[in-house]
Amino acid sequence: MDEQELIKSDYSISRLFVTKIIHIQTPDGVFAVKMRTLRDFYEDQDWNAFYHIISMSEDNLKKSLGLQNKNELTHYEIIKILIFDLGQYNQYKKIYTLFIEQLNKLFKKVELKNKELIVDGITITGDIWNYIVYLLKLSYGEKIEKPIVFSSEEARKLYLAQKANEEKIKKLRSKKAGEDEIMKILLSITYKFPSFTIDYLFDQTMAQIQWLQKYAAGAVSYEVNAQAYAAGNVKKGKKLDFFIK
């Protein structure tokens, strides 16, 4: 089996419309993770704080936890320091408690044994953690590459150095959409697909919202072109493609 296929899941947009439970397959077995919805991001401040933490870069996470002097730590190694070391101190107790509470909402059974995070009997490694974060970001609609399982430490360091430069460029270009932008997206979906209510859409993941938005826009475009075609305003020889391909 290829190294990049050692960890995989049954994640898909179609599955998210049926259930928010996604199964992750690892060499040691399968465990489930519950995807969070758009409503969660609006109503659950603790979830937002947790998501912010797991979305941080290694450098920013170390800085926020006062670990700037700790070099060459992976994201998961920093998380483990928070859980197993810093959590015993009063100044970190709040963030530790929040982290554990959110882990228990994501997974069916969470255990902390011998400084290891164990989910449904499976010991979470750095590669598995990266895959979990990848799925959570994917479900939130972020454009993100599948994490790579590296064949050597040198290959990992080279890749991370390249990604760090890319993240700096991304931050300069990024612009977060406000609440009004989200409502515009939801209205565009309900306008074209009225069986989907605003209330229903808030209980879906952002990835599903983006998927529906794409086809709602396609449907509107198709209808405009269909009207033009029927009125004879389309050039001869032009074909009207259906919006679902």
N, C-alpha and C positions, 0 to 999 in steps of 0.2 A: 504493500500500500504506500502511495506517495506521502511524504511527510506532511504536506499541506492538507491531506485528507484524514489525518489522524483524529481531528476534532471537527465534527460537523453537526448539523441540526436539521429539523424539519420545518424551519422558518419559511414562510411564504405569505404573501398578501392574502391569498385565498384562505389559508389556515387562520389568519388573524380575524377574518370575518366570522369564523366558526367558534374559535376559542383563542384566548390570549395565552394559553399554556404552550410553550415551545420546549421541545425535548432536545437536549444536547448529548450527542454520543461521543464518548471518549474511549481510549484504549482500556480503561478500567470499568466501563459501564455507562449507563444512561441516567441522567437526572433532568428534572424539569425546572424551568424558570418562567415566572409570570410576567408578561410584558405589561407596561403601564400605559394608561390611556391619556388622551389630550386633557380630559377632565382632571386627572390626577395632577398634571402639571399646573393646573389653575387652582386646585383646591388643597393640595397636600404640600405645605411648605417644607416639611421634613423630607419628602421625596425630592423636591427641588434642590435642597441643600445636599442631599446624598448624590444626586445626579451631577451636581456641580463639582463635587469632590472627585468622583470617578472619571469625570471628563477633563480634569486638570492634567497638564503636562507634568512630567517628573519634576522639573525644576520648580514650577509653581506650587506643586504639592509639597515638596520639601520646604519651600519658603514658608508656606502657610502653617506648617507643623514645627517650624524651627529646626529643620534638619539640614540646613545649608552646608554644614561641614561634612555631611555624609555623601561621599562621592560614589558614582557608578551604581546607584540603586535603581532597580527596575520599579515600575509602577506598583506591581504587586508586592514587592519587598517593602515599599513604603507603607502600603495598606496594612501589611502584617505587623509592622512596627507600631502603627496606630492601634491595632486590635490587641496585640499581645504585650506591648511594652508601655506605650504612652497612656493607654486607657486606665491604668491604675492611679494616675495622678489627677488631682482635682481639676486642674486647668484644662484637661483634655476629656474629662468625664462626660460632658454634654455631647461632644462630637462622637465619642465612643458609643454612648448609649443610642444616639441617633443612627449610627452606622449599623449596630447590631439589630435594632428594630427594623430597619429597612431590609437587611439581609433576610430576616425572618418573614418579610412580606413577599420577597422575591422567590424564596425557595421553600419547599415543603418541610424539610428537616435540616437544621443548621446545628453543627457541633463544633466546639473549640477544644481540641485535644492536642497536647504536646506541641503547642505553638503551630498547629495546623488548622486551617479552615476546612471542615468536612461537610459536604452537602449530599444528602441522601446516601451516605456511606462512601462517597467518592472524595478523596483528598484533592483539593483545588490547587493546581500548579499555576505558575505564571502564565503558561500558554492557555490554560483553560480560563483563567481570569480575563485575559485579553479577549478571548472569544465571547465571554459573557458581556463584557463592556461593548464589544462590537455589535452584538445583537440588540442591546438596549439602545445604542445610538442609532442603529439601523431602523428600529421600530419608531424612533422619534423623528425619522425623516432625514437624518444626516447622511450626506454622501461620504461614505467611508469605505476604505479597502478592507478586505478580509485579512485578519492578522496572519502573519507568516510564522511558521515553526522553523526556527533557524538550525542549521546543521552545526554551527560553531558559534562561540562567543564573539569572535572577531567579526563574523558576518552580521551578527545582531547589532554590534556597536556601530558598524558602518551604515547600516540601514537607519538606525535611530538618529545618527548625525545628519543624514540626508533629510529625514522627516522633520527634524528640528528647524532646519532652514525653511522647509515648506510651510511649517506652522507659523513662522514669523511673517511670511508673505500673506498667508491666509488671514491672519489677525488684522493686517493693514487693510485688507479688502472687505472684511466681514461687516455686515450690518444686520442687526437683529430686527425681525419683524415685530411690530407692536400688536396690541390687542385688536385694533381696528383692521389690520391686515388679515388676521386670522378670521375675523367675522366676514370679511369680504370673500375669503376662500370658501367658507361654509355656505354663505348665501349663493355663491356661484354654483355650488353642488346641488343645493336644494332647489334652485331655480330650474335646473335641467332635469334633476331626478327628485321630484317632489315627495316620493315615498320615503326618502331619507330626511328625517327631521333634524333640527339643530341639536336637540337633546340627544338623539341617537348618535350623531357625529361626535359629540364630545366624549362619548364612551368608546371611541375607536382610537387607535394609535395614530400618530402623526404620519406615519408611512402610509396608512390606509387613506388618510385625508388627501395626501399628495397624489396618490394613485387615482382617487375619484376625481380630483380637480383636473387632472390631465384629460380624463375621458369626458368630463363635463365640458371643458373647453373645446375638445374635439367634436362633441355633439353639436354645440352651437355653431362652430365653423362649418360643419357638414350641412346643417340646415340652411345657413346663409348661402352656401354654394349651391345647394339643391334648388333654392328659390331662383337664383341667378340662372341656373341651368334650365329650369322650367320656363323661364321668361325669355330664353334664347340669348342671354347675355354672356354665354360661355363660348369661347372660340371653337370653331369647328375642329373636330379631331381630339379635343381634350376629353379626358376621362375623369368622372367624378368618383374618387376613391371613398369607400366607407371609412368612418373615423375609427372603428375598431379593427386593428390589423393584427 
